[in-house]
Amino acid sequence: MAKQLHENICEERMFSSIFNKHSKDLHNFLYYKFGELLSPKDKVQEAFVKLWENCAKISPEKAKSFVFTTANNLMLNETAHQKVVLKHRQIKPKMYTNETPEFIMQESEYNDKLQKALANLTEAQRVAFMMNRVEGKRFKEIAALLDISTKAVEKRIYGALEKLRKDIKEL
């Protein structure tokens, strides 16, 4: 009994021993039960990662049970996920829109104008503008990331907006 008190799964030697002893059997168990499509190798690895993350809480005697239960649950979760994916694949998207062909054409033309106008911006303006409008970053965050002042960010974004308005009207 005293020997087991000193053994700990967190020790690399003990963890490696448990991995070498049970990983092949665990893979075979998952492969036979669920097949190759759900990638049993990955689930074996994930189960042992979870064992490592919880190594202080699990005794060496319960390690086999833990990894088998964890891997089985991971496979069941993956199976459930695949069922949801399959269900959504069977739902056919609607093949019509409420927009008129004229609106769709105008939208496409506007998008082309916008892309050309964005290409005409200076790199500094485009980077600041995209970080603000696309990524949703605030001026202070952009300033910190670009290592410039908040006023410089404001100037770049407002300059970009003015140039975009002008270029889009011309096009």
C-alpha positions as CSV (number, residue, x, y, z in Angstrom):
1,M,0.0,0.0,0.0
2,A,2.8,2.4,0.8
3,K,4.2,1.9,-2.7
4,Q,1.0,3.1,-4.3
5,L,0.9,6.3,-2.3
6,H,4.1,7.4,-3.9
7,E,3.0,6.6,-7.5
8,N,1.4,9.5,-9.2
9,I,0.1,9.7,-12.8
10,C,1.6,13.2,-13.1
11,E,5.1,11.6,-13.2
12,E,6.2,11.2,-16.7
13,R,7.4,7.6,-16.2
14,M,4.0,6.5,-14.8
15,F,2.0,8.4,-17.4
16,S,4.1,6.9,-20.2
17,S,3.6,3.5,-18.7
18,I,-0.2,3.9,-18.6
19,F,-0.2,5.2,-22.2
20,N,1.9,2.4,-23.6
21,K,-0.1,-0.2,-21.7
22,H,-3.6,1.0,-22.7
23,S,-3.5,3.1,-25.8
24,K,-3.5,0.2,-28.3
25,D,-6.4,-1.5,-26.5
26,L,-8.3,1.7,-26.3
27,H,-7.8,2.4,-30.0
28,N,-9.0,-1.1,-30.9
29,F,-12.0,-0.8,-28.6
30,L,-13.0,2.5,-30.3
31,Y,-12.3,1.2,-33.8
32,Y,-14.4,-2.0,-33.3
33,K,-17.3,-0.1,-31.7
34,F,-17.5,3.0,-33.9
35,G,-15.3,2.4,-37.0
36,E,-12.7,4.5,-38.6
37,L,-14.9,7.4,-39.8
38,L,-15.0,9.1,-36.4
39,S,-11.1,9.0,-36.1
40,P,-10.5,6.8,-33.0
41,K,-6.8,7.7,-33.0
42,D,-7.7,11.3,-32.3
43,K,-10.1,10.3,-29.5
44,V,-7.4,8.2,-27.9
45,Q,-5.1,11.2,-27.9
46,E,-7.8,13.5,-26.5
47,A,-8.6,11.0,-23.7
48,F,-5.0,10.8,-22.7
49,V,-4.7,14.6,-22.8
50,K,-7.7,14.8,-20.4
51,L,-6.0,12.2,-18.2
52,W,-2.9,14.4,-18.1
53,E,-4.9,17.5,-17.3
54,N,-6.6,15.6,-14.4
55,C,-3.6,13.5,-13.4
56,A,-3.5,14.8,-9.8
57,K,-7.2,13.8,-9.2
58,I,-6.9,10.2,-10.7
59,S,-5.2,7.3,-9.1
60,P,-3.2,4.9,-11.2
61,E,-5.7,2.1,-10.5
62,K,-8.5,4.2,-12.1
63,A,-6.6,5.5,-15.1
64,K,-7.7,2.8,-17.4
65,S,-11.3,3.3,-16.6
66,F,-11.0,7.0,-16.9
67,V,-9.4,6.9,-20.4
68,F,-11.8,4.3,-21.7
69,T,-14.9,6.2,-20.4
70,T,-13.6,9.5,-21.6
71,A,-12.8,8.2,-25.1
72,N,-16.1,6.4,-25.3
73,N,-17.9,9.7,-24.4
74,L,-15.9,11.6,-26.9
75,M,-16.9,9.2,-29.6
76,L,-20.6,9.4,-28.6
77,N,-20.4,13.2,-28.7
78,E,-18.8,13.0,-32.2
79,T,-21.6,10.5,-33.3
80,A,-24.2,12.9,-32.1
81,H,-22.5,15.8,-33.8
82,Q,-22.4,13.9,-37.1
83,K,-26.1,13.2,-36.8
84,V,-26.8,16.9,-36.5
85,V,-24.5,17.6,-39.5
86,L,-26.3,15.0,-41.5
87,K,-29.7,16.4,-40.6
88,H,-28.7,19.9,-41.7
89,R,-27.3,18.6,-45.0
90,Q,-30.7,17.1,-45.8
91,I,-32.4,20.5,-45.3
92,K,-32.4,22.1,-48.7
93,P,-31.7,25.8,-48.8
94,K,-34.3,27.9,-50.5
95,M,-33.4,28.6,-54.1
96,Y,-35.1,32.0,-54.3
97,T,-34.8,35.4,-52.8
98,N,-37.1,38.3,-52.4
99,E,-34.7,40.6,-54.1
100,T,-35.3,41.6,-57.7
101,P,-32.6,40.9,-60.3
102,E,-32.1,44.6,-60.6
103,F,-31.3,44.9,-56.9
104,I,-28.9,41.9,-57.1
105,M,-27.1,43.6,-60.0
106,Q,-26.9,46.9,-58.2
107,E,-25.6,45.2,-55.1
108,S,-22.9,43.4,-57.1
109,E,-21.9,46.7,-58.9
110,Y,-21.7,48.5,-55.5
111,N,-19.6,45.7,-54.1
112,D,-17.2,46.1,-57.0
113,K,-17.0,49.9,-56.5
114,L,-16.3,49.3,-52.8
115,Q,-13.5,46.9,-53.5
116,K,-11.9,49.3,-56.0
117,A,-12.3,52.2,-53.5
118,L,-10.7,50.1,-50.7
119,A,-7.8,49.2,-53.0
120,N,-7.2,52.9,-53.6
121,L,-6.7,53.7,-49.9
122,T,-3.2,53.9,-48.6
123,E,-2.1,50.8,-46.7
124,A,-2.1,52.7,-43.4
125,Q,-5.7,53.9,-44.0
126,R,-6.9,50.5,-45.2
127,V,-5.4,48.7,-42.2
128,A,-6.9,51.1,-39.6
129,F,-10.2,51.2,-41.4
130,M,-10.5,47.4,-41.7
131,M,-9.5,46.8,-38.1
132,N,-12.2,49.2,-37.0
133,R,-15.1,48.3,-39.4
134,V,-14.5,44.6,-40.1
135,E,-12.8,43.4,-36.9
136,G,-14.7,45.8,-34.6
137,K,-11.7,47.1,-32.8
138,R,-11.8,50.4,-31.0
139,F,-9.5,53.3,-31.7
140,K,-7.4,52.6,-28.6
141,E,-7.0,48.9,-29.5
142,I,-5.9,49.8,-33.0
143,A,-3.5,52.4,-31.7
144,A,-1.9,49.9,-29.3
145,L,-1.6,47.2,-32.0
146,L,-0.1,49.6,-34.6
147,D,2.0,51.4,-32.0
148,I,0.6,54.9,-32.9
149,S,-1.4,57.5,-31.1
150,T,-5.2,57.4,-31.0
151,K,-5.4,60.7,-32.9
152,A,-3.4,59.1,-35.7
153,V,-5.9,56.2,-35.8
154,E,-8.8,58.7,-36.0
155,K,-7.1,60.6,-38.8
156,R,-6.5,57.5,-40.8
157,I,-10.0,56.2,-40.4
158,Y,-11.7,59.5,-41.1
159,G,-9.4,60.0,-44.1
160,A,-10.3,56.6,-45.4
161,L,-14.0,57.3,-45.0
162,E,-13.8,60.6,-46.9
163,K,-11.8,59.0,-49.7
164,L,-14.2,56.0,-49.8
165,R,-17.2,58.4,-50.1
166,K,-15.5,60.3,-52.8
167,D,-14.4,57.3,-54.8
168,I,-17.7,55.5,-54.6
169,K,-19.6,58.6,-55.8
170,E,-17.2,58.9,-58.8
171,L,-17.5,55.3,-59.8
